[in-house]
Amino acid sequence: MRLTLLIRLLPCFCLSYSALADTSSLRAAEADDFFRAQIAPILQTKCLRCHSTEKAKGELDLSSAAGWRKGGTGGPLFDADDPAASMLLDYVTGDDPLMPESGPPLTLDEIELVRAWLSQGAAWPDDVQLTPPGADLDWWSLQPLAEPQVPQLDEAGLKWARTPVDHFVYQRLQEQGLTPNSEADRRTLLRRLYYDVTGLPPSFEEVEAFVKDADPLAYEKRVDQLLDSPHYGERFARYWIDIVHWGETHGYDKDKPRPNAWPYRDYLIRAFNSDKPYDRFVKEQLAGDILYRQTPDGIPATGFIAAGPWDFIGHAEVPETKIDGQVARNLDRDDMVTTTMNTFVSTTVQCGRCHDHKFDPVSMEDYYSLQAVFAALDRADREYDADPEIAEQRRAYSEAISTLEQQLAALRQTAMEQAGPELKQVRESLAELETTLPTAQSTAFGYHSQIASSADQAKWVQLDLGQEVDLARIVVVGAYDDYNNIGAGFGFPLRFRIEVADDAEFKANMRTVLDRTQTDQPNPGTRPQVISLDERARYVRLTATRLAMRSNDYILALGEMQVQDDTGAIIPVSEVTSLDSIESGERWGRQNLTDAKFYGAPEQRETWDSYLAMLEQEASLTASQIPVEVQQQLAATEDALNARKKELSELPPKQKVYCGMVYTGSGTFLGRGAEGGKPRDIHVLDRGDVEKKLQLVSPGTIPILKDSEDPFDLPADHTEGDRRVALAEWIVRKDNPLTWRSIVNRIWLFHFGRGIVDSPNDFGRMGQLPTHPELLDWLAIQFRDNGQSIKSLHRLMLTSAAYRQSSAHREEMAEIDSSNQYYWRMNRQRLDAEAVRDSVLLLSGNLNPEMYGPSFQDFVIQNPEHSPHYEYDLYDPTNPESFRRSIYRFLVRSQPQPFMETLDCADPSERVPKRAETLTVLQALALLNNGFMLHMSATMADTVAQQASEPEAQVQLLFRKVLQRDPTDDEQKLFMSYLAEHGLANSARLMFNLNEFVFVD
């Protein structure tokens, strides 16, 4: 265990064990000093979280001398007669110490210090009052940013340094007795730069051009060129995806796919390529739908909130009223809070779900206040317009429709005021009658056409009456689909006509009895459409000329179609035919169109006849009693309204993104949309138990900013979005030291393989201390105050002498700093899984450079409707659909891609701020024998064979492609021999297994 970090920051006695034995000679003053320096920090960090004035578990308060002497329910902790038998030692020693209850146990050094203190009488000065460490803001990461002076260097340092970054690095090297390496050779440097910035290798020709480039700014120009490459955004978005544990399946038991998660990934690529200012980047991900709703990035950015795993069973199958449902939602908010605070301020607040943080200033109340920020949110697909022009058109049409609907309502009111009492009476009677009609849904929905790709595909359905008969009335009733929760009028055509004829082909004596093909018709719901006529015919056909939209496609659906004679009797139908149809058991089928079973069908024939007669009477009276000019105004307004609706319907359909949102659901997964987005009440939970609610909390955050306004001082009628905006604004405040230190540390780690703080998600007392605190603060302030350009931050680091160093090992330096924490050399790094795969695709000539859009799936999915299985071994690795960059690979949580997992690809179920780097036999075997590698090696061999016919030239070309250099004479001979015996494809496989390929120096 590491020594408690707090001890390092206090005056301490550097005691050896022999010195501890001599503590009998300590005078009283020395004993008091010993307590303050050595014992107080141990009690403060290891005991006071549970045993203080604020929280005295077991009635033990170790914050004062009085409490120490009193002891707890188990009695005094100190035995003055036999100090070695003191109960305190029993608690903190042994293989399985009882205390501290959570957190690391005392180290051997700490135990010896406590033993010495007890043996000399356990002196505790009366003026010493201890406080729990979590309430203490005196920690390096919580201190305000103060710009340090760039160190002055000696002549050797000035000769080495290229940027202010190097001044800080060189100073620390000098302090440790270290000297930096010389600059890497140009081939190594360019290869490092390409992989670092784009995740792809340079070509042999690019390396040669750089090696020969005499321009003193040649390297800096390559840095700018690569940062401007679209591949930079693809590379760095992958790093961010690791941090926020984004994936495209839910995880948990039913690891269902998220087909609309990819727009968040595309947002990240665009954001990094456009060099979006960091404060805007943060605010978009937490509250883009509130602050930037009218922009194409506002909604997709909130995919951040829904990036992590989600318990489908706990949300979609268990109601929120059940304990398991409450547990699932508590854990869901925990994921949102943890990801937000780990990512943006490098703080581990998640401890607060069960107890006050043992080491950092995060109480349970602080933690649950953060949960309250997200209390209205769920995770679901949300529609948005990716094209801002389309979004503006949709907004304009929607506003016009709203205005016209208001005008139409006013005209209808005017018309009613001018109508006679008879029409008013009929409409009142109709309204009363409609309330008595049954609403039970029959299992037979009616007729449903095949799906159409556009609204203007004509569809028809017709009735054969068996013989010519006299027709007096045609009744058409819309369908009611409760299966998909679409409701009344499902699939009723926007435009249609009804015709009668004497032959089935509608060529002989065809007459149009109703034409509504000129303007879009409003959805009638399930109110019958009654057409009076005086015709004699055998066939009746309804033709839809503009179909109703379903979701992203179009259909014609009808609940019932009846033909009546002049007595009101329904004429039997011999046969129903149509252009096409969906025949789906009892629900949909041609036979259902005339079976007298439909939503709202009266049980008695007399009621139905009265209803239809009243509808006809209403239509007749409307035509006769409302003034012509009012009818014309009504018709003109309806036409204008239908025209705007048509224009709106013809816009491209909205995209969807899986994100954090106020969700209006049905069934078990209800969400908060039905309640207007009112946030759930959030209580502190005793030990995180949803059945043990304590005090109600308001939205808030951790109290680390002194003397600043509370961003959560919100009005009583604030919206849920106001909470997320407040948190985002708190994070990006210029006086929030965690935010700016966090992001520059992440960029440094990305380039150097090790962070200035090597615990990038934890800047607290259980994290690592910064190796270069002044450099960290200087970078943070430069970044914060100069446009917050991440690309500029990259450039500053990439052009430094520290970055450009050779990775060569020097034993005399390694003896002083074996882990290279002071950067006397560049860290050699293994290519990550994505860089290996993408490089192999590029070098073999197979890489598809297409950017953005839905992810490719390199698996076969089985049982997708229940508990999906993602079978990678059933997928054909030679399928070119999977030859895109790895950033576009569909990320599954429960079943990682075996090849990528072997190469240490990040697990999307976990937040991975820093990739693990292993070296195993399995990696070599995978690079040699995986089906993907075999195919890429074969296609690379084909390419090389086409470009070079002689073995010597083929070996040279392989080296130039894979390693961006020519082979040495010995390598040429060795590989020609191998080529002759094993062939070109196996030679390519061997090249891909060379350390020189899979490592970047």
QUIKA-V6143 format. One record per backbone hydrogen bond with DSSP energy under -0.5 kcal/mol. NH is the residue of the N-H (numbers start at 1). CO is the residue of the C=O. Records with the same first field share a line. If there is no record, write none. Layout:
NH->CO ; CO
//
This chain:
7->4
8->4 ; 5
9->5 ; 6
10->7
14->12
15->13
20->16
21->17
22->18 ; 19
23->20
25->22
26->23
31->27
32->28
33->29
34->30
35->31
36->32
37->33
38->34
39->34 ; 35
40->35
42->38
43->39
44->40
45->41
46->42
47->43
48->43
50->47
51->47
52->55
57->50 ; 55
59->56
60->57
61->59
62->51 ; 60
68->64
69->65
70->66
71->67
72->75
73->58
75->72
77->68
80->78
85->82
86->83
88->77
89->86
90->86
91->87
92->88
93->89
97->94
98->91
99->91
111->107
112->108
113->109
114->110
115->111
116->112
117->113
118->114
119->115
120->116
121->118
122->117
128->125
129->127
130->63
133->44
135->132
136->133
137->135
139->137
142->139
143->139 ; 140
158->154
159->155
160->156
161->157
166->163
167->163 ; 164
168->164
169->165
170->166
171->167
172->168
173->169
174->170
175->171
176->172
177->174
178->173
181->824
184->804
189->185
190->186
191->187
192->188
193->189
194->190
195->191
196->192
197->193
198->194
199->194 ; 195
200->194
207->203
208->204
209->205
210->206
211->207
212->208
213->209 ; 210
214->212
218->215
221->217
222->218
223->219
224->220
225->221
226->222
227->223
228->224
229->226
232->229
233->229
234->230
235->231
236->232
237->233
238->234
239->235
240->236
241->237
242->238
243->239
244->240
245->241 ; 242
246->241
247->307
248->891
250->256
255->253
256->254
258->248
259->257
261->258
264->261
265->261
266->262
267->263
268->264
269->265
270->266
271->267
272->268
273->269
274->270
275->272
276->271
278->788
281->277
282->278
283->279
284->280
285->281
286->282
287->283
288->284
290->287
291->287
292->288
295->292
298->292 ; 295
299->295
301->297
302->299
303->300
304->301
305->302
306->302
307->304
310->250
312->310
315->311
316->312
317->312 ; 313
318->313
320->668
322->319
326->322
327->323
328->324
329->325
330->326
331->327
332->328
333->329
334->330
335->331
336->332
337->333
338->334
339->335
340->336
341->337
342->338
343->339
344->340
345->341
346->342
347->341
349->347
351->348
352->349
353->350
354->351
355->351
357->362
362->360
367->363
368->364
369->365
370->366
371->367
372->368
373->369 ; 370
374->370 ; 371
375->372
377->374
378->661
380->659
382->657
384->655
386->384
388->386
391->387
392->388
393->389
394->390
395->391
396->392
397->393
398->394
399->395
400->396
401->397
402->398
403->399
404->400
405->401
406->402
407->403
408->404
409->405
410->406
411->407
412->408
413->409
414->410
415->411
416->412
417->413
418->414
419->415
424->420
425->421
426->422
427->423
428->424
429->425
430->426
431->427
432->428
433->429
434->430
435->431
436->432 ; 433
437->433
445->443 ; 587
446->587
447->558
449->556
452->554
457->454
458->456
459->544
461->542
462->577
463->540
464->575
465->463 ; 538
469->537
471->535
472->564
473->564
474->531
475->562
476->529
477->560
479->490
481->487
482->480
486->481
487->481
489->479
490->479 ; 487
492->489
494->546
495->546
496->516
497->543
498->514
499->541
500->511
501->539
502->508
506->503
509->507
511->500
513->498 ; 511
514->498
516->496 ; 514
521->494
527->524
529->476
530->528
531->474 ; 529
532->530
533->472
535->471
537->469
538->501
539->501
540->463
541->499
542->461
543->497 ; 541
544->459 ; 542
545->495 ; 543
546->495
547->455
548->555
550->553
554->452
555->548
557->491
558->447
559->477
560->477
561->593
562->475
564->473
565->569
568->565
571->563
574->464
575->464
577->462 ; 575
579->460
582->448
583->581
584->582 ; 588
587->584
588->584
589->446
592->589
593->590
594->591
595->592
598->596
600->440
601->598
608->604
609->605
610->606
611->607
612->608
613->609
614->610
615->611
616->612
617->613
618->614
619->615
620->616
621->617
622->618
623->619
624->620
625->621
626->622
631->627
632->628
633->629
634->630
635->631
636->632
637->633
638->634
639->635
640->636
641->637
642->638
643->639
644->640
645->641
646->642
647->643
648->644
649->645
650->646
651->648
655->384
657->382
658->260
659->380 ; 657
660->302
661->378
663->661
665->663 ; 670
666->669
669->666
670->668
673->663
675->672
676->673
677->672
678->672 ; 675
680->375
683->681
684->695
686->684 ; 692
687->354
688->685
689->686
690->688
692->689
694->684
697->682
700->369
704->702
706->704
708->705
711->709
713->710
714->712
718->715
723->719 ; 720
724->720
725->721
726->722
727->723
728->724
729->725
730->726
731->727
732->728
733->730
736->733
737->735
740->736
741->737
742->738
743->739
744->740
745->741
746->742
747->743
748->744
749->745
750->746
751->747
752->748
753->749
758->756
762->759
763->346
767->764
771->756
776->772
777->773
778->774
779->775
780->776
781->777
782->778
783->779
784->780
785->781
786->782 ; 783
788->783
790->788
793->789
794->790
795->791
796->792
797->793
798->794
799->795
800->797
804->800
805->802
806->182
813->810
814->810
815->811
816->813
817->813
820->817
823->820
826->806
829->1000
831->998
836->832
837->833
838->834
839->835
840->836
841->837
842->838
843->839
844->840
845->842
846->841
847->841
848->883
849->847
856->888
858->856
860->871
861->859
862->869
866->863
868->866
869->862
871->860 ; 869
872->870
874->871
875->872
877->875
879->876
880->878
882->879
883->880
885->848
888->885
889->886
890->856
892->890
901->897
902->898
903->899
904->901
905->900
908->906
910->907
912->242 ; 910
913->911
923->920
924->920
925->921
926->922
927->923
928->924
929->925
930->926
934->930
935->931
936->932
937->933
938->934
939->935
940->936
941->937
942->938
943->939
944->940
945->941
946->942
947->943
948->944
954->950
955->951
956->952
957->953
958->954
959->955
960->956
961->957
962->958
963->959
964->959
965->959
972->968
973->969
974->970
975->971
976->972
977->973
978->974
979->975
980->976
981->977
982->978
983->979
987->983
988->984
989->985
990->986
991->987
992->988
993->989 ; 990
994->991
997->994
998->994
999->995
1000->829
1001->999
//
